[in-house]
């Protein structure tokens, strides 16, 4: 049983009828106060008979009104505390294990090619991986980055915050200028080999051919059938002269211009075939989206989930506020009345 980190928080009351009583009392207090004042207040002149009654040199009517308001809010807070306010936190719990999936993402400089509907291939890939992960909260999703070198950035996890944080921090070219596809696949295979999930998959997203690293990608792909892992090879980008625009992570210099995009799809098909996997060409943003949608559909597993609700009482905060407001109002009023009135 695993819990999803997404929680829904709401506020509720154990005794909601006290809310209505508190509101009615709050509305009635000014009228009761006015009736009481009119019945008890008598003007008594301190000078000759018929003279004007004594008035202090300063007017404290505004302060007195504020103190009365504080008392009323304090009384209302007591009523709210009596309702038993509490926060409800609802958390989704997955009752069965999802799939284990590792994305192997090419971050070589050629992924800066701007042929994905005004986006470069790299940003389009990150957006689709994020969208995929958001739709499948019960799956363990990991991330391997591939450049001249390859590295596991996030092991398979349901922690979407950790995955998205590292995905956002990823930069083109941070692993060097090159594409070590074989090494990236080998790393993915190593970290998914110990999985006991019923469904396991590795998705390679690249726009180029293997030109770095010491591991042959076909050899690396050959281990996936033995591990029961479904291999997907998604070739993103089109051929021809493509505009490029990115910032070199080492020199911090912006690089723009055009490059000749010409990867060999046959080599990528061979990698997919060696791993008994699926090859999909995605030369445009639309076909790229369709490729991820097909991957999502084929690797979909039915999950059972439930909901756990936790409660956190918060009545003490209203009691403290009420005591403070009422006590402060009474002390200030008594102090002022004792000196000036």
N, C-alpha and C positions, 0 to 999 in steps of 0.2 A: 504494500500500500504506500503510495507516494503522494505528497501534497504539492499542488501547484502554488506558486508564489503570488498569484493574483488573488487579491482579497477584496471583498465588497463590504464597506463599513456603513452602518446606519445607526440611528439613535432610536431607542424605544423607551417606554415607560411601563413599569410593573403595575402601577395603579393610576391609570390615565384620568380617572374621574377627579383627582385632586387638581389637575390642570384647569379644568372648568371652574372648580371652586376658587382657585387662586385668581383666575382672570376676573371672575365676578366680584371677589373681594377687592381686588385692585381698582376696579371701576367704581365700586361703592364707597371706598375710603374718602375721596374728596368731598362727596356729598355729606357723609356722616360727620366729617371734620367741620364742614361749614355750618351744619345744623347745631353742633355742639358749641361752636364758637359764638354763634349768634345768641344762643340761650344763656351763656355764662358771662359774656363780656359786658361790663357796665363802665361807662365813662364817668370818672369821679374827678371833679376839678380840685386842684391842690391850692388854688389861690382863693380870692374872694368868691362868695356865692355868685353863680352865674358866669364865672370866668371860664377861660378856655382850659381844657384838660391838658395835663403835662404830656409833652412829646419829647423824645430824645433828640439830640442835635443831629444824629445820623439815622438814615433809614436802613433797616436791616431786613426789609420785606423780601428782597430777592434771596438773601441767604437763608431766611426762614423757609421760603418755598423750596429751596434746594434741599434743605435738611428733611423737610416733610417728604419730598420725592425720594430721598435716599431711604427713609424709613419704609415707604411703600414698596420700593424695589426689594428691600430686605425681607419684607413680609411675603412678597411674591416668590422670592428665592426659597423661603421655607416651604411654601406650598409645592414648588417644583421638586425640592428635595424629598418631600413626602410622597411624590409620585413614583419614586424609585427609578430615576433616570439611569440608563445604561447604554453603552455602545455595543452593538452587535457586529461581530466580524465573521463573515461567511467565507470559508475557504474550500476550494474544490479539491477533492481527494480522488486520485486515480486508483482504482481497485485492481487494475492489471497493468503489466508493464508494456510500454510502447516500443517502438522500433529504436534501434541504435543506428544513427546516420552520421557519417563524417563527410563534410565538404572539403575537397582538395581544390583550393582556389589559386589560380595563376595570378601573380602580382608583378610579373615582369613589365618593363616599360611599354611594351607593345600593347598592353591592355589599356593604355591611355587613348587608343584609337577612338575617334569620335564618330561612330557609325551606329549608335543605338538611340535614335530619335533625340538628338542634341545632348546625349549623355555619352560618356566614354564607356567602354566595355567593363571596366573595373567597377565604376559606380553602379552600373546596371546590375552587375553580378551581386554586389553587396545588397542592393535593394531587394532583389529577388530572394536571396538567402534569408534576409530578415523577414520578408513576407511569409516565406515558407515556414520558418520557425514559429512565427506568431500564430499561424493556423494550426500548428501541431504541438500544443503545450505539453503533451504527455511523452513526447519522444525525447530521447537523449541525443543531442546534436553537438557534434564537435567540428573543429575547424583546423585545417592544415593549410599553410601558405607555401607557395612554390615560387622561387626565383632561381637565381644561380645556385642557391641552397634551398633547403626545405625545412620547415619547423612546425611542430604541433603547437598551435596557439591556444586552443581550448579543447580539453578532452571531452568526450561525449557527456553531456550534462543537460538537466532540465532547467538549469539556472539561466534564464533568458537575459537577465541583467548582465551577467558576466560575459555571455556570448556577444551581446550587442555592444557592450563597452569595448571589447577587443576588436570587434568588426569595425567600429567607428574609428578606432585608433590606427587601423591598418593603413599603410601608405604604399603607393606604387614604388617599386624598385628598392624597398627596404631590405630585401634579401639578395640584392645584386642584379645585374643585367644578364639574364639567362633564364632557361626553363628546365629545371630538373624534375621532369614528370615522373620518372622512375623512382626517384628518391621520395617524392611526395606520396606516391601510391604505396611504397614500402612502409612509410611511417604510418599511414592510415591503416594498412593491414596489420601492423604490429599492435596498434592500440585498439583495434576492433576484434583481434583474435581471441581475447579473453572474455568477450561478451557472451552472455547466456540468453540474450533476447531471442525471441522467436523469429524476428525479422531484422535483418542487418543489411545496410547498404552503404556504398561509397560513391559519391558523385564528383567526378573530375570536371572542372570548368576551366577551359583553356582556349587560347587563340593561336597556339603555336605548336611546334614540334619539340621533342626532347633534344636539347643541345647542351646540357650540363649535367653534372652528377655522374656517379660511377655505377648506377643501377639501371639496367635496361627496363624500360617501362613494360614491355611485353612480359618479361620475366616476373616483374612485380605483380602484374595483373593476373598471372597464372596461379597465384596463391588464393585468390578470392573464391573460386569454386570449391576448393577444399575446406574453406572456412564457412561456407554457406552464406557468403556475402554477395549481394547483387551489385554489379558494377555498372555505373552509368558514365558515359563520356559525352560531354556536351561541348561541341566546338562553337565558340561564340565569335561573331565578327564576320565581315565580308572580305573578299579579295579585291586587290587593286590598290590604287593610291588613296590613302586614308589620312585625313588631318589628325594631328596629335598635339596634345597640350597637357603638360603636367609639370610638377615641381620636383626636381631631383632631391631626395631626402638627405643626401650627403652634402651636396654643394649649396642647397637651398636656392638654386637657380631655376628659373622657369624655362622649360624647353617647349618650343612650338615649331610647327612645320608640317611636313608630309612624310609618310614612309610607305614603302611597298609592302602591303599585307599579302603574304603568300605562304600560308601553311599548307602542309600536305594532309588532306583529310583521310587519305588511304592509310597513313601511319596511325592515325587516331582510331580508325575503324579496326585496324589490326589489334590495337591495344584492347578495345572493347571485345573483339572476338576471342582473344586469348583468355579473357576473364569471363567468357560466356555472358557478357554484358550487353548493353544497349548503347548504340551510338546515335546521337541526334545532332544534326547541323542546325545552328541558329545564326544565320547571317544578318538578321535584323532584330529590332527590339520586340516585335510581335512574335516572331518565331522563337525567340529566347524565352518569352513569357509562356508560350505554349509548351516549350520543352520542360520547364520547371513544373507546369501544371500536369503534364503527363507523368513526370517523376513522382509528383505528389499523389496522383491517382493510383499508380502501380504499387507504390510502397505504403499505401494506406492500410492501417490495421484498425479493427473495431476495438474500441476501448470502453470499459465500464468505469463510471465515475460516480462519486457521491459528494455530499456536502457536509461539512462540519462547521457548526456555529459556536463561536466563543463569545462570552459576555464579560463586560468590564464595568462595574458600577461606578458612577461618578457623582453620587448624591453628596459626598463629603465636600466637594468644591462649592456647591450651592449653600450648604450649611455654614461653611466658613465665611462666604461672602455675605450671607444674611446677618450673622453675628457681628461682623465688622461694620456693616452699614448701619445697623440699628444702634449698636453701641456708640459708634462715632457720632451719629446724629444726636443721640441723647446727651452725650457729654458736651458737645459743642453748644447745643441749645441751652443746657443748664448753665454753662459758663457765661454765655452771652446774657442770659436772663438775669443771672446774679449780679452782673456789673452794670448793664445799660438799661434794663427794663424794670 
